[in-house]
Amino acid sequence: MNGGRFEFDDGGSYCGGWEEAKAHGHGVCTGPQGKGEYSGAWHYGFEIWFILPTALEVYESENLHRMNDGGSAR
């Protein structure tokens, strides 16, 4: 797995793991104009869980549930 940073047109960014030109593994995203930040895990471009520092809770993405049920992430 490789790592790197991607800048979105709105000023947000993703910094973390990459695989097959997609976010994969652990990373950190910032929102538009660099506001807000959260950490999470991605699986070939699909977010599977994330942590919002202000909420101090871990959220699982619906993509994780689809993959665990034998479906594919969208």
Predicted model as a PDB file, atoms N, CA, C, CB and O in Angstrom, pLDDT in the B-factor column:
MODEL        1                                                                  
ATOM      1  N   MET A   1       0.857  -1.173   0.000  1.00 71.00           N  
ATOM      2  CA  MET A   1       0.000   0.000   0.000  1.00 71.00           C  
ATOM      3  C   MET A   1       0.900   1.232   0.000  1.00 71.00           C  
ATOM      4  CB  MET A   1      -0.973   0.000   1.231  1.00 71.00           C  
ATOM      5  O   MET A   1       1.916   1.280   0.693  1.00 71.00           O  
ATOM      6  N   ASN A   2       0.511   2.207  -0.778  1.00 84.00           N  
ATOM      7  CA  ASN A   2       1.223   3.472  -0.849  1.00 84.00           C  
ATOM      8  C   ASN A   2       0.478   4.520  -0.055  1.00 84.00           C  
ATOM      9  CB  ASN A   2       1.403   3.923  -2.302  1.00 84.00           C  
ATOM     10  O   ASN A   2      -0.666   4.304   0.344  1.00 84.00           O  
ATOM     11  N   GLY A   3       1.110   5.646   0.176  1.00 88.00           N  
ATOM     12  CA  GLY A   3       0.462   6.739   0.873  1.00 88.00           C  
ATOM     13  C   GLY A   3       0.581   8.023   0.085  1.00 88.00           C  
ATOM     14  O   GLY A   3       1.430   8.146  -0.798  1.00 88.00           O  
ATOM     15  N   GLY A   4      -0.263   8.969   0.404  1.00 90.00           N  
ATOM     16  CA  GLY A   4      -0.192  10.246  -0.280  1.00 90.00           C  
ATOM     17  C   GLY A   4      -1.296  11.183   0.143  1.00 90.00           C  
ATOM     18  O   GLY A   4      -2.059  10.906   1.069  1.00 90.00           O  
ATOM     19  N   ARG A   5      -1.364  12.296  -0.554  1.00 92.00           N  
ATOM     20  CA  ARG A   5      -2.349  13.333  -0.239  1.00 92.00           C  
ATOM     21  C   ARG A   5      -3.089  13.696  -1.524  1.00 92.00           C  
ATOM     22  CB  ARG A   5      -1.667  14.600   0.395  1.00 92.00           C  
ATOM     23  O   ARG A   5      -2.487  13.789  -2.594  1.00 92.00           O  
ATOM     24  N   PHE A   6      -4.404  13.900  -1.403  1.00 90.00           N  
ATOM     25  CA  PHE A   6      -5.230  14.321  -2.524  1.00 90.00           C  
ATOM     26  C   PHE A   6      -5.969  15.584  -2.108  1.00 90.00           C  
ATOM     27  CB  PHE A   6      -6.226  13.194  -2.960  1.00 90.00           C  
ATOM     28  O   PHE A   6      -6.593  15.630  -1.047  1.00 90.00           O  
ATOM     29  N   GLU A   7      -5.894  16.605  -2.951  1.00 91.00           N  
ATOM     30  CA  GLU A   7      -6.584  17.866  -2.691  1.00 91.00           C  
ATOM     31  C   GLU A   7      -7.860  17.917  -3.532  1.00 91.00           C  
ATOM     32  CB  GLU A   7      -5.661  19.087  -3.007  1.00 91.00           C  
ATOM     33  O   GLU A   7      -7.811  17.758  -4.751  1.00 91.00           O  
ATOM     34  N   PHE A   8      -9.005  18.141  -2.874  1.00 89.00           N  
ATOM     35  CA  PHE A   8     -10.282  18.278  -3.568  1.00 89.00           C  
ATOM     36  C   PHE A   8     -10.449  19.708  -4.075  1.00 89.00           C  
ATOM     37  CB  PHE A   8     -11.455  17.893  -2.638  1.00 89.00           C  
ATOM     38  O   PHE A   8      -9.823  20.630  -3.551  1.00 89.00           O  
ATOM     39  N   ASP A   9     -11.287  19.894  -5.090  1.00 93.00           N  
ATOM     40  CA  ASP A   9     -11.528  21.224  -5.657  1.00 93.00           C  
ATOM     41  C   ASP A   9     -12.097  22.204  -4.642  1.00 93.00           C  
ATOM     42  CB  ASP A   9     -12.469  21.119  -6.831  1.00 93.00           C  
ATOM     43  O   ASP A   9     -11.883  23.410  -4.761  1.00 93.00           O  
ATOM     44  N   ASP A  10     -12.826  21.695  -3.634  1.00 91.00           N  
ATOM     45  CA  ASP A  10     -13.453  22.584  -2.647  1.00 91.00           C  
ATOM     46  C   ASP A  10     -12.506  22.991  -1.520  1.00 91.00           C  
ATOM     47  CB  ASP A  10     -14.672  21.912  -2.056  1.00 91.00           C  
ATOM     48  O   ASP A  10     -12.913  23.696  -0.597  1.00 91.00           O  
ATOM     49  N   GLY A  11     -11.250  22.555  -1.584  1.00 91.00           N  
ATOM     50  CA  GLY A  11     -10.278  22.908  -0.549  1.00 91.00           C  
ATOM     51  C   GLY A  11     -10.092  21.830   0.494  1.00 91.00           C  
ATOM     52  O   GLY A  11      -9.189  21.934   1.325  1.00 91.00           O  
ATOM     53  N   GLY A  12     -10.913  20.804   0.479  1.00 91.00           N  
ATOM     54  CA  GLY A  12     -10.740  19.680   1.398  1.00 91.00           C  
ATOM     55  C   GLY A  12      -9.604  18.789   0.921  1.00 91.00           C  
ATOM     56  O   GLY A  12      -9.074  18.973  -0.174  1.00 91.00           O  
ATOM     57  N   SER A  13      -9.239  17.825   1.750  1.00 92.00           N  
ATOM     58  CA  SER A  13      -8.157  16.924   1.373  1.00 92.00           C  
ATOM     59  C   SER A  13      -8.319  15.555   2.018  1.00 92.00           C  
ATOM     60  CB  SER A  13      -6.816  17.523   1.757  1.00 92.00           C  
ATOM     61  O   SER A  13      -9.049  15.390   2.995  1.00 92.00           O  
ATOM     62  N   TYR A  14      -7.624  14.584   1.452  1.00 93.00           N  
ATOM     63  CA  TYR A  14      -7.489  13.250   2.045  1.00 93.00           C  
ATOM     64  C   TYR A  14      -5.999  12.963   2.097  1.00 93.00           C  
ATOM     65  CB  TYR A  14      -8.277  12.137   1.219  1.00 93.00           C  
ATOM     66  O   TYR A  14      -5.296  13.127   1.100  1.00 93.00           O  
ATOM     67  N   CYS A  15      -5.521  12.540   3.243  1.00 94.00           N  
ATOM     68  CA  CYS A  15      -4.120  12.186   3.415  1.00 94.00           C  
ATOM     69  C   CYS A  15      -4.088  10.817   4.076  1.00 94.00           C  
ATOM     70  CB  CYS A  15      -3.343  13.262   4.265  1.00 94.00           C  
ATOM     71  O   CYS A  15      -4.573  10.652   5.196  1.00 94.00           O  
ATOM     72  N   GLY A  16      -3.516   9.833   3.383  1.00 95.00           N  
ATOM     73  CA  GLY A  16      -3.480   8.494   3.954  1.00 95.00           C  
ATOM     74  C   GLY A  16      -3.088   7.456   2.929  1.00 95.00           C  
ATOM     75  O   GLY A  16      -2.400   7.747   1.951  1.00 95.00           O  
ATOM     76  N   GLY A  17      -3.542   6.237   3.173  1.00 95.00           N  
ATOM     77  CA  GLY A  17      -3.190   5.113   2.328  1.00 95.00           C  
ATOM     78  C   GLY A  17      -3.903   5.112   0.991  1.00 95.00           C  
ATOM     79  O   GLY A  17      -5.033   5.587   0.874  1.00 95.00           O  
ATOM     80  N   TRP A  18      -3.223   4.567  -0.026  1.00 93.00           N  
ATOM     81  CA  TRP A  18      -3.765   4.453  -1.382  1.00 93.00           C  
ATOM     82  C   TRP A  18      -3.490   3.060  -1.911  1.00 93.00           C  
ATOM     83  CB  TRP A  18      -3.155   5.525  -2.325  1.00 93.00           C  
ATOM     84  O   TRP A  18      -2.453   2.466  -1.618  1.00 93.00           O  
ATOM     85  N   GLU A  19      -4.414   2.551  -2.682  1.00 93.00           N  
ATOM     86  CA  GLU A  19      -4.245   1.276  -3.371  1.00 93.00           C  
ATOM     87  C   GLU A  19      -5.063   1.349  -4.650  1.00 93.00           C  
ATOM     88  CB  GLU A  19      -4.686   0.057  -2.471  1.00 93.00           C  
ATOM     89  O   GLU A  19      -6.237   1.717  -4.610  1.00 93.00           O  
ATOM     90  N   GLU A  20      -4.466   1.008  -5.776  1.00 92.00           N  
ATOM     91  CA  GLU A  20      -5.142   1.065  -7.081  1.00 92.00           C  
ATOM     92  C   GLU A  20      -5.790   2.432  -7.331  1.00 92.00           C  
ATOM     93  CB  GLU A  20      -6.206  -0.035  -7.172  1.00 92.00           C  
ATOM     94  O   GLU A  20      -6.919   2.516  -7.813  1.00 92.00           O  
ATOM     95  N   ALA A  21      -5.066   3.487  -6.999  1.00 89.00           N  
ATOM     96  CA  ALA A  21      -5.495   4.882  -7.195  1.00 89.00           C  
ATOM     97  C   ALA A  21      -6.752   5.247  -6.412  1.00 89.00           C  
ATOM     98  CB  ALA A  21      -5.735   5.137  -8.661  1.00 89.00           C  
ATOM     99  O   ALA A  21      -7.496   6.140  -6.818  1.00 89.00           O  
ATOM    100  N   LYS A  22      -6.996   4.561  -5.290  1.00 92.00           N  
ATOM    101  CA  LYS A  22      -8.159   4.846  -4.443  1.00 92.00           C  
ATOM    102  C   LYS A  22      -7.714   4.906  -2.988  1.00 92.00           C  
ATOM    103  CB  LYS A  22      -9.272   3.770  -4.633  1.00 92.00           C  
ATOM    104  O   LYS A  22      -6.741   4.263  -2.593  1.00 92.00           O  
ATOM    105  N   ALA A  23      -8.452   5.699  -2.189  1.00 92.00           N  
ATOM    106  CA  ALA A  23      -8.182   5.739  -0.753  1.00 92.00           C  
ATOM    107  C   ALA A  23      -8.349   4.331  -0.193  1.00 92.00           C  
ATOM    108  CB  ALA A  23      -9.129   6.751  -0.022  1.00 92.00           C  
ATOM    109  O   ALA A  23      -9.374   3.688  -0.421  1.00 92.00           O  
ATOM    110  N   HIS A  24      -7.348   3.854   0.538  1.00 94.00           N  
ATOM    111  CA  HIS A  24      -7.396   2.487   1.054  1.00 94.00           C  
ATOM    112  C   HIS A  24      -6.547   2.420   2.317  1.00 94.00           C  
ATOM    113  CB  HIS A  24      -6.896   1.455  -0.013  1.00 94.00           C  
ATOM    114  O   HIS A  24      -5.379   2.809   2.309  1.00 94.00           O  
ATOM    115  N   GLY A  25      -7.130   1.933   3.387  1.00 94.00           N  
ATOM    116  CA  GLY A  25      -6.430   1.893   4.668  1.00 94.00           C  
ATOM    117  C   GLY A  25      -6.836   3.089   5.507  1.00 94.00           C  
ATOM    118  O   GLY A  25      -7.927   3.636   5.345  1.00 94.00           O  
ATOM    119  N   HIS A  26      -5.956   3.485   6.397  1.00 94.00           N  
ATOM    120  CA  HIS A  26      -6.251   4.598   7.304  1.00 94.00           C  
ATOM    121  C   HIS A  26      -5.888   5.928   6.661  1.00 94.00           C  
ATOM    122  CB  HIS A  26      -5.496   4.431   8.630  1.00 94.00           C  
ATOM    123  O   HIS A  26      -4.937   6.026   5.886  1.00 94.00           O  
ATOM    124  N   GLY A  27      -6.679   6.962   7.006  1.00 94.00           N  
ATOM    125  CA  GLY A  27      -6.409   8.293   6.484  1.00 94.00           C  
ATOM    126  C   GLY A  27      -7.148   9.359   7.261  1.00 94.00           C  
ATOM    127  O   GLY A  27      -7.941   9.069   8.157  1.00 94.00           O  
ATOM    128  N   VAL A  28      -6.871  10.593   6.899  1.00 93.00           N  
ATOM    129  CA  VAL A  28      -7.499  11.749   7.532  1.00 93.00           C  
ATOM    130  C   VAL A  28      -8.079  12.630   6.431  1.00 93.00           C  
ATOM    131  CB  VAL A  28      -6.475  12.547   8.420  1.00 93.00           C  
ATOM    132  O   VAL A  28      -7.401  12.933   5.448  1.00 93.00           O  
ATOM    133  N   CYS A  29      -9.332  13.037   6.598  1.00 90.00           N  
ATOM    134  CA  CYS A  29      -9.994  13.943   5.655  1.00 90.00           C  
ATOM    135  C   CYS A  29     -10.249  15.275   6.329  1.00 90.00           C  
ATOM    136  CB  CYS A  29     -11.320  13.339   5.135  1.00 90.00           C  
ATOM    137  O   CYS A  29     -10.532  15.344   7.524  1.00 90.00           O  
ATOM    138  N   THR A  30     -10.143  16.333   5.537  1.00 89.00           N  
ATOM    139  CA  THR A  30     -10.583  17.645   5.989  1.00 89.00           C  
ATOM    140  C   THR A  30     -11.715  18.086   5.076  1.00 89.00           C  
ATOM    141  CB  THR A  30      -9.407  18.685   5.987  1.00 89.00           C  
ATOM    142  O   THR A  30     -11.794  17.674   3.919  1.00 89.00           O  
ATOM    143  N   GLY A  31     -12.575  18.916   5.603  1.00 86.00           N  
ATOM    144  CA  GLY A  31     -13.725  19.391   4.845  1.00 86.00           C  
ATOM    145  C   GLY A  31     -13.374  20.539   3.924  1.00 86.00           C  
ATOM    146  O   GLY A  31     -12.207  20.914   3.807  1.00 86.00           O  
ATOM    147  N   PRO A  32     -14.390  21.104   3.262  1.00 87.00           N  
ATOM    148  CA  PRO A  32     -14.176  22.233   2.357  1.00 87.00           C  
ATOM    149  C   PRO A  32     -13.416  23.367   3.042  1.00 87.00           C  
ATOM    150  CB  PRO A  32     -15.513  22.747   1.831  1.00 87.00           C  
ATOM    151  O   PRO A  32     -13.631  23.657   4.219  1.00 87.00           O  
ATOM    152  N   GLN A  33     -12.532  23.995   2.285  1.00 82.00           N  
ATOM    153  CA  GLN A  33     -11.659  25.060   2.791  1.00 82.00           C  
ATOM    154  C   GLN A  33     -10.842  24.611   4.004  1.00 82.00           C  
ATOM    155  CB  GLN A  33     -12.488  26.282   3.158  1.00 82.00           C  
ATOM    156  O   GLN A  33     -10.433  25.441   4.815  1.00 82.00           O  
ATOM    157  N   GLY A  34     -10.604  23.306   4.130  1.00 74.00           N  
ATOM    158  CA  GLY A  34      -9.792  22.777   5.216  1.00 74.00           C  
ATOM    159  C   GLY A  34     -10.460  22.806   6.574  1.00 74.00           C  
ATOM    160  O   GLY A  34      -9.790  22.627   7.591  1.00 74.00           O  
ATOM    161  N   LYS A  35     -11.778  23.029   6.616  1.00 81.00           N  
ATOM    162  CA  LYS A  35     -12.489  23.108   7.895  1.00 81.00           C  
ATOM    163  C   LYS A  35     -12.929  21.719   8.332  1.00 81.00           C  
ATOM    164  CB  LYS A  35     -13.710  24.050   7.790  1.00 81.00           C  
ATOM    165  O   LYS A  35     -13.384  20.916   7.518  1.00 81.00           O  
ATOM    166  N   GLY A  36     -12.791  21.450   9.603  1.00 83.00           N  
ATOM    167  CA  GLY A  36     -13.186  20.161  10.144  1.00 83.00           C  
ATOM    168  C   GLY A  36     -12.195  19.085   9.741  1.00 83.00           C  
ATOM    169  O   GLY A  36     -11.469  19.226   8.756  1.00 83.00           O  
ATOM    170  N   GLU A  37     -12.174  18.030  10.499  1.00 86.00           N  
ATOM    171  CA  GLU A  37     -11.257  16.939  10.213  1.00 86.00           C  
ATOM    172  C   GLU A  37     -11.790  15.668  10.843  1.00 86.00           C  
ATOM    173  CB  GLU A  37      -9.837  17.253  10.728  1.00 86.00           C  
ATOM    174  O   GLU A  37     -12.368  15.700  11.929  1.00 86.00           O  
ATOM    175  N   TYR A  38     -11.595  14.547  10.161  1.00 86.00           N  
ATOM    176  CA  TYR A  38     -11.919  13.274  10.782  1.00 86.00           C  
ATOM    177  C   TYR A  38     -10.988  12.200  10.265  1.00 86.00           C  
ATOM    178  CB  TYR A  38     -13.379  12.892  10.520  1.00 86.00           C  
ATOM    179  O   TYR A  38     -10.473  12.284   9.150  1.00 86.00           O  
ATOM    180  N   SER A  39     -10.782  11.193  11.090  1.00 89.00           N  
ATOM    181  CA  SER A  39      -9.944  10.047  10.749  1.00 89.00           C  
ATOM    182  C   SER A  39     -10.844   8.881  10.421  1.00 89.00           C  
ATOM    183  CB  SER A  39      -8.969   9.687  11.904  1.00 89.00           C  
ATOM    184  O   SER A  39     -11.971   8.793  10.909  1.00 89.00           O  
ATOM    185  N   GLY A  40     -10.341   7.982   9.588  1.00 91.00           N  
ATOM    186  CA  GLY A  40     -11.149   6.827   9.258  1.00 91.00           C  
ATOM    187  C   GLY A  40     -10.375   5.776   8.501  1.00 91.00           C  
ATOM    188  O   GLY A  40      -9.157   5.852   8.342  1.00 91.00           O  
ATOM    189  N   ALA A  41     -11.126   4.788   8.037  1.00 92.00           N  
ATOM    190  CA  ALA A  41     -10.556   3.709   7.239  1.00 92.00           C  
ATOM    191  C   ALA A  41     -11.363   3.582   5.958  1.00 92.00           C  
ATOM    192  CB  ALA A  41     -10.542   2.364   8.026  1.00 92.00           C  
ATOM    193  O   ALA A  41     -12.587   3.708   5.961  1.00 92.00           O  
ATOM    194  N   TRP A  42     -10.655   3.332   4.864  1.00 92.00           N  
ATOM    195  CA  TRP A  42     -11.261   3.199   3.555  1.00 92.00           C  
ATOM    196  C   TRP A  42     -10.902   1.843   2.966  1.00 92.00           C  
ATOM    197  CB  TRP A  42     -10.809   4.339   2.623  1.00 92.00           C  
ATOM    198  O   TRP A  42      -9.856   1.273   3.275  1.00 92.00           O  
ATOM    199  N   HIS A  43     -11.780   1.340   2.119  1.00 93.00           N  
ATOM    200  CA  HIS A  43     -11.553   0.080   1.415  1.00 93.00           C  
ATOM    201  C   HIS A  43     -11.753   0.345  -0.063  1.00 93.00           C  
ATOM    202  CB  HIS A  43     -12.509  -1.055   1.927  1.00 93.00           C  
ATOM    203  O   HIS A  43     -12.887   0.421  -0.536  1.00 93.00           O  
ATOM    204  N   TYR A  44     -10.660   0.485  -0.795  1.00 93.00           N  
ATOM    205  CA  TYR A  44     -10.684   0.776  -2.227  1.00 93.00           C  
ATOM    206  C   TYR A  44     -11.665   1.900  -2.580  1.00 93.00           C  
ATOM    207  CB  TYR A  44     -11.045  -0.480  -3.002  1.00 93.00           C  
ATOM    208  O   TYR A  44     -12.519   1.744  -3.453  1.00 93.00           O  
ATOM    209  N   GLY A  45     -11.528   3.029  -1.888  1.00 90.00           N  
ATOM    210  CA  GLY A  45     -12.314   4.218  -2.189  1.00 90.00           C  
ATOM    211  C   GLY A  45     -13.589   4.389  -1.390  1.00 90.00           C  
ATOM    212  O   GLY A  45     -14.217   5.446  -1.450  1.00 90.00           O  
ATOM    213  N   PHE A  46     -13.984   3.364  -0.638  1.00 90.00           N  
ATOM    214  CA  PHE A  46     -15.218   3.449   0.151  1.00 90.00           C  
ATOM    215  C   PHE A  46     -14.888   3.548   1.635  1.00 90.00           C  
ATOM    216  CB  PHE A  46     -16.125   2.225  -0.115  1.00 90.00           C  
ATOM    217  O   PHE A  46     -14.114   2.757   2.173  1.00 90.00           O  
ATOM    218  N   GLU A  47     -15.487   4.525   2.271  1.00 88.00           N  
ATOM    219  CA  GLU A  47     -15.289   4.731   3.701  1.00 88.00           C  
ATOM    220  C   GLU A  47     -15.970   3.595   4.465  1.00 88.00           C  
ATOM    221  CB  GLU A  47     -15.848   6.117   4.150  1.00 88.00           C  
ATOM    222  O   GLU A  47     -17.135   3.290   4.212  1.00 88.00           O  
ATOM    223  N   ILE A  48     -15.244   2.962   5.405  1.00 88.00           N  
ATOM    224  CA  ILE A  48     -15.864   1.874   6.167  1.00 88.00           C  
ATOM    225  C   ILE A  48     -16.071   2.233   7.631  1.00 88.00           C  
ATOM    226  CB  ILE A  48     -15.017   0.626   6.069  1.00 88.00           C  
ATOM    227  O   ILE A  48     -16.953   1.665   8.276  1.00 88.00           O  
ATOM    228  N   TRP A  49     -15.290   3.154   8.175  1.00 85.00           N  
ATOM    229  CA  TRP A  49     -15.564   3.707   9.506  1.00 85.00           C  
ATOM    230  C   TRP A  49     -14.821   5.025   9.640  1.00 85.00           C  
ATOM    231  CB  TRP A  49     -15.144   2.712  10.639  1.00 85.00           C  
ATOM    232  O   TRP A  49     -13.857   5.285   8.920  1.00 85.00           O  
ATOM    233  N   PHE A  50     -15.284   5.859  10.577  1.00 82.00           N  
ATOM    234  CA  PHE A  50     -14.614   7.127  10.807  1.00 82.00           C  
ATOM    235  C   PHE A  50     -14.838   7.598  12.231  1.00 82.00           C  
ATOM    236  CB  PHE A  50     -15.100   8.177   9.818  1.00 82.00           C  
ATOM    237  O   PHE A  50     -15.778   7.171  12.901  1.00 82.00           O  
ATOM    238  N   ILE A  51     -13.968   8.481  12.681  1.00 79.00           N  
ATOM    239  CA  ILE A  51     -14.045   9.061  14.020  1.00 79.00           C  
ATOM    240  C   ILE A  51     -14.119  10.576  13.878  1.00 79.00           C  
ATOM    241  CB  ILE A  51     -12.818   8.637  14.902  1.00 79.00           C  
ATOM    242  O   ILE A  51     -13.257  11.197  13.257  1.00 79.00           O  
ATOM    243  N   LEU A  52     -15.154  11.155  14.457  1.00 74.00           N  
ATOM    244  CA  LEU A  52     -15.268  12.608  14.510  1.00 74.00           C  
ATOM    245  C   LEU A  52     -14.685  13.047  15.851  1.00 74.00           C  
ATOM    246  CB  LEU A  52     -16.770  13.087  14.339  1.00 74.00           C  
ATOM    247  O   LEU A  52     -15.236  12.696  16.895  1.00 74.00           O  
ATOM    248  N   PRO A  53     -13.594  13.800  15.855  1.00 70.00           N  
ATOM    249  CA  PRO A  53     -12.956  14.174  17.125  1.00 70.00           C  
ATOM    250  C   PRO A  53     -13.881  14.880  18.103  1.00 70.00           C  
ATOM    251  CB  PRO A  53     -11.783  15.052  16.853  1.00 70.00           C  
ATOM    252  O   PRO A  53     -13.731  14.716  19.313  1.00 70.00           O  
ATOM    253  N   THR A  54     -14.836  15.663  17.606  1.00 65.00           N  
ATOM    254  CA  THR A  54     -15.725  16.386  18.517  1.00 65.00           C  
ATOM    255  C   THR A  54     -16.753  15.467  19.155  1.00 65.00           C  
ATOM    256  CB  THR A  54     -16.431  17.509  17.778  1.00 65.00           C  
ATOM    257  O   THR A  54     -17.229  15.748  20.256  1.00 65.00           O  
ATOM    258  N   ALA A  55     -17.105  14.373  18.485  1.00 56.00           N  
ATOM    259  CA  ALA A  55     -18.116  13.459  19.012  1.00 56.00           C  
ATOM    260  C   ALA A  55     -17.497  12.352  19.866  1.00 56.00           C  
ATOM    261  CB  ALA A  55     -18.910  12.845  17.869  1.00 56.00           C  
ATOM    262  O   ALA A  55     -18.178  11.765  20.707  1.00 56.00           O  
ATOM    263  N   LEU A  56     -16.216  12.067  19.654  1.00 55.00           N  
ATOM    264  CA  LEU A  56     -15.507  10.996  20.366  1.00 55.00           C  
ATOM    265  C   LEU A  56     -16.230   9.657  20.253  1.00 55.00           C  
ATOM    266  CB  LEU A  56     -15.340  11.366  21.835  1.00 55.00           C  
ATOM    267  O   LEU A  56     -16.297   8.891  21.215  1.00 55.00           O  
ATOM    268  N   GLU A  57     -16.767   9.388  19.067  1.00 57.00           N  
ATOM    269  CA  GLU A  57     -17.446   8.123  18.795  1.00 57.00           C  
ATOM    270  C   GLU A  57     -16.945   7.578  17.468  1.00 57.00           C  
ATOM    271  CB  GLU A  57     -18.994   8.303  18.774  1.00 57.00           C  
ATOM    272  O   GLU A  57     -16.485   8.332  16.610  1.00 57.00           O  
ATOM    273  N   VAL A  58     -17.037   6.273  17.305  1.00 55.00           N  
ATOM    274  CA  VAL A  58     -16.671   5.635  16.051  1.00 55.00           C  
ATOM    275  C   VAL A  58     -17.948   5.330  15.292  1.00 55.00           C  
ATOM    276  CB  VAL A  58     -15.831   4.343  16.288  1.00 55.00           C  
ATOM    277  O   VAL A  58     -18.882   4.753  15.849  1.00 55.00           O  
ATOM    278  N   TYR A  59     -17.994   5.712  14.026  1.00 58.00           N  
ATOM    279  CA  TYR A  59     -19.155   5.474  13.185  1.00 58.00           C  
ATOM    280  C   TYR A  59     -18.773   4.471  12.107  1.00 58.00           C  
ATOM    281  CB  TYR A  59     -19.680   6.797  12.558  1.00 58.00           C  
ATOM    282  O   TYR A  59     -17.703   4.576  11.507  1.00 58.00           O  
ATOM    283  N   GLU A  60     -19.643   3.504  11.863  1.00 61.00           N  
ATOM    284  CA  GLU A  60     -19.418   2.551  10.790  1.00 61.00           C  
ATOM    285  C   GLU A  60     -20.239   2.975   9.587  1.00 61.00           C  
ATOM    286  CB  GLU A  60     -19.778   1.108  11.232  1.00 61.00           C  
ATOM    287  O   GLU A  60     -21.396   3.375   9.719  1.00 61.00           O  
ATOM    288  N   SER A  61     -19.642   2.885   8.435  1.00 60.00           N  
ATOM    289  CA  SER A  61     -20.325   3.236   7.204  1.00 60.00           C  
ATOM    290  C   SER A  61     -21.244   2.108   6.767  1.00 60.00           C  
ATOM    291  CB  SER A  61     -19.316   3.559   6.104  1.00 60.00           C  
ATOM    292  O   SER A  61     -21.006   0.947   7.098  1.00 60.00           O  
ATOM    293  N   GLU A  62     -22.295   2.445   6.025  1.00 62.00           N  
ATOM    294  CA  GLU A  62     -23.166   1.414   5.458  1.00 62.00           C  
ATOM    295  C   GLU A  62     -22.381   0.520   4.511  1.00 62.00           C  
ATOM    296  CB  GLU A  62     -24.359   2.051   4.725  1.00 62.00           C  
ATOM    297  O   GLU A  62     -22.754  -0.636   4.312  1.00 62.00           O  
ATOM    298  N   ASN A  63     -21.302   1.028   3.920  1.00 54.00           N  
ATOM    299  CA  ASN A  63     -20.477   0.219   3.028  1.00 54.00           C  
ATOM    300  C   ASN A  63     -19.911  -0.992   3.761  1.00 54.00           C  
ATOM    301  CB  ASN A  63     -19.341   1.060   2.440  1.00 54.00           C  
ATOM    302  O   ASN A  63     -19.824  -2.075   3.183  1.00 54.00           O  
ATOM    303  N   LEU A  64     -19.525  -0.825   5.022  1.00 50.00           N  
ATOM    304  CA  LEU A  64     -18.981  -1.934   5.802  1.00 50.00           C  
ATOM    305  C   LEU A  64     -20.041  -3.004   5.987  1.00 50.00           C  
ATOM    306  CB  LEU A  64     -18.466  -1.446   7.169  1.00 50.00           C  
ATOM    307  O   LEU A  64     -19.743  -4.193   5.878  1.00 50.00           O  
ATOM    308  N   HIS A  65     -21.271  -2.604   6.263  1.00 48.00           N  
ATOM    309  CA  HIS A  65     -22.348  -3.578   6.465  1.00 48.00           C  
ATOM    310  C   HIS A  65     -22.656  -4.322   5.169  1.00 48.00           C  
ATOM    311  CB  HIS A  65     -23.616  -2.881   6.988  1.00 48.00           C  
ATOM    312  O   HIS A  65     -22.924  -5.523   5.206  1.00 48.00           O  
ATOM    313  N   ARG A  66     -22.626  -3.641   4.029  1.00 49.00           N  
ATOM    314  CA  ARG A  66     -22.867  -4.302   2.745  1.00 49.00           C  
ATOM    315  C   ARG A  66     -21.797  -5.354   2.476  1.00 49.00           C  
ATOM    316  CB  ARG A  66     -22.900  -3.269   1.601  1.00 49.00           C  
ATOM    317  O   ARG A  66     -22.109  -6.457   2.028  1.00 49.00           O  
ATOM    318  N   MET A  67     -20.528  -5.017   2.748  1.00 47.00           N  
ATOM    319  CA  MET A  67     -19.451  -5.971   2.495  1.00 47.00           C  
ATOM    320  C   MET A  67     -19.540  -7.167   3.439  1.00 47.00           C  
ATOM    321  CB  MET A  67     -18.091  -5.286   2.642  1.00 47.00           C  
ATOM    322  O   MET A  67     -19.265  -8.294   3.027  1.00 47.00           O  
ATOM    323  N   ASN A  68     -19.919  -6.943   4.692  1.00 48.00           N  
ATOM    324  CA  ASN A  68     -20.044  -8.043   5.657  1.00 48.00           C  
ATOM    325  C   ASN A  68     -21.203  -8.963   5.318  1.00 48.00           C  
ATOM    326  CB  ASN A  68     -20.223  -7.492   7.065  1.00 48.00           C  
ATOM    327  O   ASN A  68     -21.194 -10.137   5.688  1.00 48.00           O  
ATOM    328  N   ASP A  69     -22.212  -8.435   4.611  1.00 51.00           N  
ATOM    329  CA  ASP A  69     -23.362  -9.252   4.217  1.00 51.00           C  
ATOM    330  C   ASP A  69     -23.170  -9.918   2.866  1.00 51.00           C  
ATOM    331  CB  ASP A  69     -24.610  -8.408   4.186  1.00 51.00           C  
ATOM    332  O   ASP A  69     -24.109 -10.493   2.315  1.00 51.00           O  
ATOM    333  N   GLY A  70     -21.960  -9.845   2.332  1.00 49.00           N  
ATOM    334  CA  GLY A  70     -21.672 -10.490   1.056  1.00 49.00           C  
ATOM    335  C   GLY A  70     -21.944  -9.605  -0.138  1.00 49.00           C  
ATOM    336  O   GLY A  70     -21.740 -10.030  -1.275  1.00 49.00           O  
ATOM    337  N   GLY A  71     -22.399  -8.389   0.086  1.00 48.00           N  
ATOM    338  CA  GLY A  71     -22.640  -7.472  -1.018  1.00 48.00           C  
ATOM    339  C   GLY A  71     -21.368  -6.733  -1.362  1.00 48.00           C  
ATOM    340  O   GLY A  71     -20.305  -7.008  -0.806  1.00 48.00           O  
ATOM    341  N   SER A  72     -21.481  -5.816  -2.260  1.00 44.00           N  
ATOM    342  CA  SER A  72     -20.314  -5.025  -2.614  1.00 44.00           C  
ATOM    343  C   SER A  72     -20.544  -3.586  -2.204  1.00 44.00           C  
ATOM    344  CB  SER A  72     -20.013  -5.123  -4.121  1.00 44.00           C  
ATOM    345  O   SER A  72     -21.677  -3.106  -2.176  1.00 44.00           O  
ATOM    346  N   ALA A  73     -19.450  -2.901  -1.884  1.00 43.00           N  
ATOM    347  CA  ALA A  73     -19.551  -1.492  -1.533  1.00 43.00           C  
ATOM    348  C   ALA A  73     -19.892  -0.709  -2.790  1.00 43.00           C  
ATOM    349  CB  ALA A  73     -18.233  -0.971  -0.887  1.00 43.00           C  
ATOM    350  O   ALA A  73     -19.457  -1.051  -3.890  1.00 43.00           O  
ATOM    351  N   ARG A  74     -20.672   0.342  -2.610  1.00 41.00           N  
ATOM    352  CA  ARG A  74     -21.030   1.176  -3.764  1.00 41.00           C  
ATOM    353  C   ARG A  74     -20.364   2.507  -3.654  1.00 41.00           C  
ATOM    354  CB  ARG A  74     -22.542   1.355  -3.879  1.00 41.00           C  
ATOM    355  O   ARG A  74     -20.535   3.357  -4.528  1.00 41.00           O  
TER     356      ARG A  74                                                      
ENDMDL                                                                          
END                                                                             
